[in-house]
Amino acid sequence: MTATCDGAGHCLKKNGQTCTSPGQCLSNRCVDGYCCNSDCTASCDKCNVTNSLGTCVTAPAGADPSPACGGYACNGSTINCPPTGCTNSGMCATDFVCIGGSCVACRTNGMPCGNDNQCCSMSCTSFACD
């Protein structure tokens, strides 16, 4: 059963069911598109993690934090922003790349570049991202 209903025909969704607003949920919490057991207010806790839908858990490594963590992706072991520093772009949030040990905004098509790793597309041709 995906909802709990009262005798008057008012039905609310249980945790783990999709939602668009808190009022649809028995918990009165709609987080990351799912009725959730808590508000998930830290940067790297999510309610839409596979096999844990409806329960606020630590986001997997590589997930984009919300709110943002200065270009760094969630590390899978803490709900707070991970420590700064990176060894590869997988440690960076979407649209960021690891350059010189820091996550920096990647460059979009047409922007100047010195190598593929600077570009969001991971392709630098004739000193321009493409």
C-alpha positions in Angstrom: 0.0 0.0 0.0 1.5 3.3 -1.0 -0.8 5.7 0.9 -2.6 6.0 4.2 -6.2 7.2 4.0 -8.7 8.4 6.5 -12.4 7.7 6.5 -13.1 10.9 4.7 -11.1 9.9 1.6 -8.0 12.0 2.3 -5.0 10.0 1.4 -1.3 10.8 2.1 1.7 9.0 0.7 4.1 6.9 2.8 7.8 7.5 2.9 9.5 6.3 -0.2 6.7 7.3 -2.6 7.3 10.1 -5.1 6.0 13.5 -4.3 6.1 17.1 -5.5 5.1 18.9 -2.2 5.2 18.1 1.5 1.4 18.2 1.8 1.2 14.9 -0.2 3.2 13.0 2.4 2.2 11.5 5.7 5.5 12.7 7.1 4.9 16.2 5.7 8.3 16.0 4.1 9.0 15.9 0.4 12.8 15.7 -0.1 14.6 15.0 -3.4 11.2 14.0 -5.0 10.3 11.4 -2.3 8.2 11.4 0.9 11.0 11.3 3.5 11.5 10.5 7.2 13.5 13.7 7.8 14.3 17.0 6.1 17.9 16.0 4.9 19.3 19.5 5.5 23.0 18.7 5.3 24.8 19.0 1.9 25.4 15.3 1.4 22.3 13.6 2.8 19.7 12.5 0.3 16.2 10.9 0.4 16.4 9.5 -3.2 19.3 7.0 -2.8 18.5 3.6 -4.5 17.6 0.9 -1.9 16.9 3.7 0.7 14.1 5.7 -0.9 12.2 7.6 1.7 15.0 7.5 4.3 17.5 10.3 4.7 21.0 8.7 4.2 24.5 9.7 3.2 24.7 10.5 -0.5 27.0 8.1 -2.5 30.5 9.3 -3.6 30.3 11.6 -6.6 26.8 12.9 -5.9 26.3 16.6 -6.3 25.7 18.2 -2.8 22.8 20.5 -2.0 23.6 23.1 -1.0 26.8 23.2 -3.0 30.2 22.5 -1.4 32.4 24.9 -3.4 32.7 22.5 -6.4 33.4 19.3 -4.4 31.2 16.2 -4.8 29.9 14.2 -1.9 32.4 11.6 -0.7 30.0 8.9 0.4 31.1 8.9 4.0 29.8 12.2 5.5 26.6 14.2 5.2 28.6 17.4 5.5 30.7 19.0 2.8 33.8 16.8 2.2 37.2 18.2 2.9 38.6 20.3 0.1 41.3 18.9 -2.2 41.0 16.4 -5.0 43.2 13.9 -6.9 40.7 13.3 -9.8 37.6 15.0 -11.3 35.4 12.3 -9.9 35.8 14.1 -6.5 34.3 17.2 -8.0 30.7 18.2 -8.5 29.0 18.4 -11.9 30.6 21.2 -14.1 33.8 21.2 -12.0 37.2 19.5 -12.7 40.2 18.7 -10.6 43.1 20.9 -11.5 46.2 21.2 -9.3 44.4 19.5 -6.4 41.4 21.8 -6.4 37.9 21.5 -7.9 37.5 24.4 -10.3 34.7 25.3 -12.7 35.2 23.5 -16.1 35.3 25.5 -19.3 32.5 25.4 -21.8 32.7 25.0 -25.5 34.6 27.8 -27.2 36.5 28.8 -24.1 40.3 28.8 -24.3 42.1 25.7 -22.9 45.5 24.1 -22.6 44.4 20.5 -22.2 41.3 18.2 -22.3 41.0 18.2 -18.5 40.0 21.8 -18.3 36.9 21.4 -20.5 33.4 20.2 -19.4 33.4 18.2 -22.6 36.8 16.8 -21.8 37.9 17.8 -25.3 40.4 20.7 -26.1 41.2 21.2 -29.8 43.3 24.0 -31.1 43.4 25.6 -27.7 39.5 25.8 -27.4 37.0 23.5 -25.6 34.8 21.7 -28.0 
